[in-house]
Amino acid sequence: MREISKPSTAQCDLEHYTLFLLSEPKHGGCCRLAEILGDVSHDSVNRFLLRERYEPKDLFEMVTSIINLVGGILSVDDTVIEKLYSNPKYAELIGYFWSGKYHQTIKGLNLITLYYSDVRGNSVPINYRIYDKKEGKTKNNYFQDMLVEVIDWGLKPRLVTGDSWYSGVENLKFLRNQKLGFLFGVEKNRTVSNEPGKYCQVKVLDIPDEGLITHLREFGFIKLFRKDFKKEDSRHYILYLPSDECLTTEESLKQVTRKEFITIHDTHWGIETFHRAIKQVCGICRFMVRDSDAIKTHIFCSLQAFVRLEKMRSEEIISNWYELQRNLFTKVVREYIVDNLTSAYTA
């Protein structure tokens, strides 16, 4: 974060911009915030986005007051922040990325996030990266970098979860070396062995509801689960637990029930709902700047806005993330309907 050497005289700051993202349901940009504030120019808003240097650790420090750092589930995933009408030539961070929503590559930014759910049910993003092709890293590189950082910052998760994109052998061995358990989705053609030297794809196995302890190729013993879905093919998941002073990995895996697997799986799904929320009520897609530093400041503010919503939810000020923005307009909409009905009846 940029260090302040003297009291700030800025007309726009983090608080102004965060509240704007939380309250404006449709429009974005410096001009829109200036229009709303009235006595602030759009240049002041633009200067705020350009001058700040927020870092992922600033986000982590914001969330430590509302989460328990020990024993939770840490999830990794990425999402595309759509910028369908932007020109990648003029904005370095914008490129073409595969979108599960559109089922094709689209223009946008790729946001990779570590999302933590603690033992009390509070869930927040705790580290993030914006994919930058100039850095020459893959999403797996970013994931490993972020994981090392949050552990150094004091996080002690019980498990790490992710989809099949992050289930490569290098990531799995990396987590094992960190003495962390994990639950990852795997593609149906991943190979396992129930007998030494005899490997087969997971899709052909008869997997009981309670899971199957087997040997994952190039890794070691894991517990394999299958989950059926109504409108899509079944998915496969691998669970690993490190050994400890009392139990070996195999003994620990035997104790994991299907109920526990479903609980971990459902907790991981929270990162998907987080992605929807930052797009729908935190304005993460609504920016109209091209400079990389300005874009990064906007992304940070949007994530900070989500943390504020989660804190309000945990303190029972709101019941869900969508309630704040919806309630802002309830009175206005009600008065508009009543006034127009009254006018119609008296005409």
VENRA-V94756 format. One record per pair of residues at least 4 apart in sequence whose C-alpha atoms are under 8 Angstrom apart, sorted by sequence separation. I is the first residue (numbers start at 1). GAP is how many residues later the second one is. If there is no record, write none. Layout:
# VENRA-V94756
i=<I;I>
gap=<GAP;GAP>
This chain:
# VENRA-V94756
i=<4;12;13;14;15;16;17;18;19;20;21;24;28;29;30;31;32;33;34;40;41;42;43;44;45;46;47;48;54;55;56;57;58;59;60;61;63;64;68;87;88;99;100;102;117;118;132;133;137;138;139;140;141;142;143;144;145;146;147;148;149;150;151;162;163;164;167;168;169;170;171;172;173;174;175;176;186;193;194;195;200;201;207;208;215;216;229;243;244;247;248;249;250;251;252;256;257;258;259;260;261;262;263;264;265;266;268;269;270;271;272;273;274;275;276;277;278;279;283;290;291;292;293;294;295;296;297;298;299;300;301;302;303;304;305;306;307;308;309;310;311;312;313;319;322;323;324;325;326;327;329;330;331;332;333;334;335;336;337;338;339;340;341;342;343;12;27;28;34;35;40;64;86;88;98;99;117;118;132;137;150;151;162;166;167;175;176;193;194;200;207;215;216;228;229;243;244;247;256;277;278;279;289;290;312;313;318;34;88;98;99;117;175;193;215;216;228;242;243;278;279;289;312;313;318;21;34;87;88;98;99;116;117;175;192;193;214;215;227;228;242;313;34;86;97;98;115;116;131;191;192;213;214;226;227;241;287;313;33;96;97;115;116;191;192;213;214;226;227;240;243;31;32;96;97;115;116;191;192;213;214;226;242;31;34;83;95;96;97;114;115;190;191;212;213;225;226;241;287;310;30;33;95;96;97;113;114;115;189;190;211;212;224;225;241;309;20;30;94;95;96;97;113;114;129;188;189;211;212;224;225;240;94;95;113;114;188;189;211;224;225;239;284;30;94;113;188;210;211;223;224;284;17;30;93;112;113;209;222;223;80;111;112;167;207;208;209;222;223;80;111;112;128;166;167;199;207;222;284;80;88;111;112;127;167;207;221;222;283;284;79;110;111;160;164;194;282;86;109;110;159;160;161;162;163;164;193;194;282;84;85;86;109;158;159;160;161;162;163;164;192;193;84;127;157;158;159;160;161;162;163;164;192;193;282;82;83;84;126;159;192;193;278;282;82;83;191;192;278;82;83;140;191;81;82;112;144;12;80;81;221;222;278;11;80;81;114;221;277;80;81;112;144;223;79;80;112;140;222;12;13;78;79;114;11;12;78;79;114;10;11;78;202;13;77;78;12;76;77;76;77;93;213;10;76;93;75;76;93;74;75;92;93;213;281;74;75;213;281;74;73;74;72;73;277;281;72;73;277;72;173;210;211;71;72;172;188;210;211;70;71;187;188;210;69;169;186;187;209;2;68;169;185;186;1;2;67;68;185;186;1;2;68;185;186;1;67;184;185;1;183;184;67;183;184;66;67;182;183;1;182;183;181;182;181;182;181;63;180;181;180;63;179;60;59;60;176;59;60;76;59;57;56;57;56;56;56;183;183;74;72;73;74;76;69;70;71;72;73;74;75;76;77;69;70;71;72;73;74;75;76;77;69;70;71;72;73;74;75;76;69;70;71;73;162;161;123;117;115;130;125;124;125;124;124;123;122;73;122;75;73;77;73;76;75;79;81;92;91;92;93;90;91;92;91;83;81;82;81;53;50;52;59;51;54;50;51;54;49;50;53;59;63;49;52;55;59;66;49;54;50;46;49;49;25;28;25;29;25;28;29;30;22;24;27;28;29;21;22;28;29;21;22;21;21;21;18;22;17;18;21;18;19;14;18;25;23;22;23>
gap=<4;4;4;4;4;4;4;4;4;4;4;4;4;4;4;4;4;4;4;4;4;4;4;4;4;4;4;4;4;4;4;4;4;4;4;4;4;4;4;4;4;4;4;4;4;4;4;4;4;4;4;4;4;4;4;4;4;4;4;4;4;4;4;4;4;4;4;4;4;4;4;4;4;4;4;4;4;4;4;4;4;4;4;4;4;4;4;4;4;4;4;4;4;4;4;4;4;4;4;4;4;4;4;4;4;4;4;4;4;4;4;4;4;4;4;4;4;4;4;4;4;4;4;4;4;4;4;4;4;4;4;4;4;4;4;4;4;4;4;4;4;4;4;4;4;4;4;4;4;4;4;4;4;4;4;4;4;4;4;4;4;4;4;4;4;5;5;5;5;5;5;5;5;5;5;5;5;5;5;5;5;5;5;5;5;5;5;5;5;5;5;5;5;5;5;5;5;5;5;5;5;5;5;5;5;5;5;6;6;6;6;6;6;6;6;6;6;6;6;6;6;6;6;6;6;7;7;7;7;7;7;7;7;7;7;7;7;7;7;7;7;7;8;8;8;8;8;8;8;8;8;8;8;8;8;8;8;8;9;9;9;9;9;9;9;9;9;9;9;9;9;10;10;10;10;10;10;10;10;10;10;10;10;11;11;11;11;11;11;11;11;11;11;11;11;11;11;11;11;11;12;12;12;12;12;12;12;12;12;12;12;12;12;12;12;12;13;13;13;13;13;13;13;13;13;13;13;13;13;13;13;13;14;14;14;14;14;14;14;14;14;14;14;15;15;15;15;15;15;15;15;15;16;16;16;16;16;16;16;16;17;17;17;17;17;17;17;17;17;18;18;18;18;18;18;18;18;18;18;19;19;19;19;19;19;19;19;19;19;19;20;20;20;20;20;20;20;21;21;21;21;21;21;21;21;21;21;21;21;22;22;22;22;22;22;22;22;22;22;22;22;22;23;23;23;23;23;23;23;23;23;23;23;23;23;24;24;24;24;24;24;24;24;24;25;25;25;25;25;26;26;26;26;27;27;27;27;28;28;28;28;28;28;29;29;29;29;29;29;30;30;30;30;30;31;31;31;31;31;32;32;32;32;32;33;33;33;33;33;34;34;34;34;35;35;35;36;36;36;37;37;37;37;38;38;38;39;39;39;40;40;40;40;40;40;41;41;41;41;42;43;43;44;44;44;44;45;45;45;46;46;46;46;47;47;47;47;47;47;48;48;48;48;48;49;49;49;49;49;50;50;50;50;50;51;51;51;51;51;51;52;52;52;52;52;53;53;53;53;54;54;54;55;55;55;56;56;56;56;57;57;57;58;58;59;59;60;61;61;61;62;63;63;65;66;66;66;67;67;67;68;69;70;70;71;72;73;81;82;83;84;84;84;84;85;85;85;85;85;85;85;85;85;86;86;86;86;86;86;86;86;86;87;87;87;87;87;87;87;87;88;88;88;88;106;107;147;150;156;166;178;182;182;183;186;187;188;191;192;193;194;194;195;195;196;196;198;198;199;199;199;200;200;200;201;202;203;203;204;240;241;241;241;242;242;243;243;243;244;244;244;244;244;245;245;245;245;245;246;246;247;248;248;249;255;255;256;257;258;258;258;258;259;259;259;259;259;260;260;260;260;261;261;262;263;281;283;283;284;284;284;286;286;287;287;300;302;303;305>
